[in-house]
Amino acid sequence: MAPPSGDSNVVVSSNVKLERLLSMKGGKDEASYANNSQAQAKHARSMLHLLKETLDGVELSMPETPFVVADLGCSSGNNTIFIVNVIIEHITKRYEASGYSGVPEFSAFFADLPSNDFNTLFQLLPPLANQGVGSMEECLASTGHRPFFAAGVPGSFYRRLFPAKSIDVFYSAFSLHWLSQVPEIVLDKSSMAYNKGKIFIHGANKTAANAYRKQFQTDLAGFLKMRSKEMKKGGSMFIALLGRTSEDPTDQGGAGLLFGTHFQDAWDDLVQEVIISYGFMIRLHIVFP
Ligand SMILES: C[S@@+](CC[C@H](N)C(=O)[O-])C[C@H]1O[C@@H](n2cnc3c(N)ncnc32)[C@H](O)[C@@H]1O
């Protein structure tokens, strides 16, 4: 994640501003998200059979109608391109097997917050294949060409991103544990839910943990409401996000421990070194539901 550039002591005073500032580290250098997302890539690959099961349930329309895929929280790097290719190859094969006269043209929307490095993502996209209904060979990503039209969509997935009934498949991986906002109550020093200036619920009391849970539930409900308007009839959605195996906020384990302690320590160091302010840090809250 990249801290806001330029001003070394930024205090972000509203959650809307936070949405505009936060992003994974862009570019393609050693420290970029594109070069540090192998864990996400590995987990996404381990779930491909589940993704394909979901895709088997998607209703296929006549091939004259474009088939539309959207990756929500795509970030920048090859993970999203890989997944979109998997989805399109699978749907292409389904069209082939279903006796339709051809395959549709495909369209892929890469959606993330406006601060995402869409430029790097677009540079990673291979050239567009010469599409056309029925051109199965050219539609396969293995030809080194991109079998879909591509577009970036800047915006929060907690709000509307697409026209009504326009998307066949939504995919979102490792993104929905980002809350839309910090629950105000965990910032209130007089509240039982005060999280003592920490950005995470590791070691928090039950009231603080519940405040995060409530925020997550509100956010997820909002997310699903938006997608229910945007999805075509017969469409499907595949969501993967980090979760918890225990209700006890002190019991994180695995990735939870990484975010709950090491991540917190790293932010504390940045505050100590006056690279970011405490005010910025306390507005950075992530939750594992
Ligand atoms: C860990 S990355 C996951 C990227 C990619 N899906 C993958 O599997 O490698 C999480 C992404 O979610 C995005 N994100 C977080 N909150 C978001 C929101 N409200 N709306 C859209 N994207 C969001 C972040 O900007 C980030 O790029």
The ligand as a MOL file (V3000), in Angstrom:
LIG
                    3D

  0  0  0     0  0            999 V3000
M  V30 BEGIN CTAB
M  V30 COUNTS 27 29 0 0 0
M  V30 BEGIN ATOM
M  V30 1 C -4.8900 -6.8410 -2.2270 0
M  V30 2 S -5.4780 -5.9830 -3.6490 0 CHG=1
M  V30 3 C -6.1480 -7.3600 -4.5590 0
M  V30 4 C -5.8790 -7.2120 -6.0380 0
M  V30 5 C -6.2750 -8.3600 -6.9190 0
M  V30 6 N -7.6930 -8.6640 -6.8400 0
M  V30 7 C -5.4490 -9.5880 -6.6840 0
M  V30 8 O -6.0330 -10.6480 -6.4360 0
M  V30 9 O -4.2300 -9.5360 -6.7650 0 CHG=-1
M  V30 10 C -6.9540 -5.1790 -3.0270 0
M  V30 11 C -7.4750 -4.1330 -3.9830 0
M  V30 12 O -8.7780 -3.7210 -3.5510 0
M  V30 13 C -8.8860 -2.3490 -3.8410 0
M  V30 14 N -9.9790 -1.7530 -3.0640 0
M  V30 15 C -10.0490 -1.5750 -1.7380 0
M  V30 16 N -11.1960 -0.9660 -1.4000 0
M  V30 17 C -11.8630 -0.7460 -2.5610 0
M  V30 18 C -13.1000 -0.1420 -2.8780 0
M  V30 19 N -13.8890 0.3620 -1.9340 0
M  V30 20 N -13.4940 -0.1020 -4.1690 0
M  V30 21 C -12.6970 -0.6140 -5.1490 0
M  V30 22 N -11.5070 -1.1970 -4.9110 0
M  V30 23 C -11.0880 -1.2610 -3.6260 0
M  V30 24 C -7.5160 -1.7910 -3.4730 0
M  V30 25 O -7.2940 -0.5290 -4.0480 0
M  V30 26 C -6.6110 -2.8860 -4.0130 0
M  V30 27 O -6.1850 -2.6290 -5.3100 0
M  V30 END ATOM
M  V30 BEGIN BOND
M  V30 1 1 1 2
M  V30 2 1 2 3
M  V30 3 1 2 10
M  V30 4 1 3 4
M  V30 5 1 4 5
M  V30 6 1 5 6
M  V30 7 1 5 7
M  V30 8 2 7 8
M  V30 9 1 7 9
M  V30 10 1 10 11
M  V30 11 1 11 12
M  V30 12 1 11 26
M  V30 13 1 12 13
M  V30 14 1 13 14
M  V30 15 1 13 24
M  V30 16 1 14 15
M  V30 17 1 14 23
M  V30 18 2 15 16
M  V30 19 1 16 17
M  V30 20 1 17 18
M  V30 21 2 17 23
M  V30 22 1 18 19
M  V30 23 2 18 20
M  V30 24 1 20 21
M  V30 25 2 21 22
M  V30 26 1 22 23
M  V30 27 1 24 25
M  V30 28 1 24 26
M  V30 29 1 26 27
M  V30 END BOND
M  V30 END CTAB
M  END
